[in-house]
Amino acid sequence: METAAAKVSWKIPLFKIYWDEDDIEAVNQTIRAGMYWSCGPQIAEFEQGLSHYLGTKFCAVFSSGTTALHAVLWAHGIGPGDEVIVPSFTFISTANAALFVGARPVFADIEDSTFGLDPEDVERRITPRTKAILPVHYAGGSCLIRELREVADRHHLLLIEDAAESFGATVDGKAAGAFGQSAILSFCQNKIIATGEGGAVVTESKEIYEKLKLLRSHGRLESADYFSSTDYLDYVTLGHNFRLSTFCAALGLAQLRKANRLIEMRRNNARLLDQRLVGIPGVGVITPPPGYHHVYQMYSIVVPGGRRDGLMQHLAERGIMSKVFFHPLHKTHFYKAELKYDCSLPVTERVSQEILTLPMYPAMSEEEIDLISKHIRGFFSGAR
Ligand SMILES: Cc1ncc(COP(=O)(O)O)c(C=O)c1O
């Protein structure tokens, strides 16, 4: 029997990738070029397009958001003996990034208005070993990034943003990802713009940008293209292969060209969902704070009173996928049992019990939105 957890063909999945002929043509052209499948000119073009879009000075693309996180902490010189303050209410690679460079992730609690790091709790967790604050912009929104910037500045700490989920989100017109010294993005298949796998670091620092380029490609000084030049290119530091392929960069450029349209489609769907869900007793619709432009990479609701899992099951039985983003990291086997984390994060724990992410994608139809709303209403009115 098919269980909800293992269902392979949902009537309404959690997300669908938006793609068009422009995407296909971009990748086809790269294939047909017959060379530069690695390190092609589309890489720099995509980087320029991303920094232009976000209003940041520099951008270096990576093979994933996770390798971008690893590289950005590495480039900022974070290492053994250092602490990095992160939320527990996030995808696991936010915290793991600190471990990758030998530092310790320190979990701070979130607050209810954005589900991002609570600036006051962050401040309480600062120690002489704290090197950076690494907040997450949740689900297409922005965290209290201006307040976190103030905390970071007051304590002379780095602010490195995890904007994996929030490409295009803004606070008073300034992009999520443009507030810290550096930020990361993800282009995994469920993100605002997608390249299958992919990521980027945007930064205000030329020095960090130069380091990132070394770290992502074996520590090699790339004064010429390695694959088509006979020049000796020296290796000046330890590096990895964290490069994005040219296909992904070409696809990313095509996706970037339609990013505004994709975001508008998501925002419109969120508005329709809000309208239909707002009156249902038992459902908490999430409203971003004033001045916060949300891009709805995900659409989450709050279901208090212990009914969240029942609703998830009810929707699954009707072919509608929903999912918990996120279960807290400090409760995972890895952090709790292996690394022996024992922390008190009451808001994180409550929100993780109540949050439910519903389907959201640009090409959602109004019929799909009606069906989701109808079954949520049915669950709370006791209809089968
Ligand atoms: C908040 C957050 N950080 C980091 C990542 C990692 O990105 P990627 O899947 O591209 O490695 C994700 C992706 O799910 C994420 O949601």
The ligand as a Gaussian input file, in Angstrom:
#p B3LYP/6-31G(d) Opt

LIG

0 1
 C       18.105000      27.575000       4.054000
 C       18.885000      26.687000       3.130000
 N       20.220000      26.728000       3.195000
 C       20.984000      25.978000       2.393000
 C       20.419000      25.124000       1.464000
 C       21.314000      24.250000       0.646000
 O       21.236000      24.479000      -0.725000
 P       21.553000      23.303000      -1.751000
 O       20.409000      22.323000      -1.692000
 O       21.622000      24.015000      -3.068000
 O       22.842000      22.691000      -1.374000
 C       19.029000      25.055000       1.352000
 C       18.411000      24.189000       0.346000
 O       17.477000      23.493000       0.522000
 C       18.234000      25.847000       2.227000
 O       16.900000      25.787000       2.189000

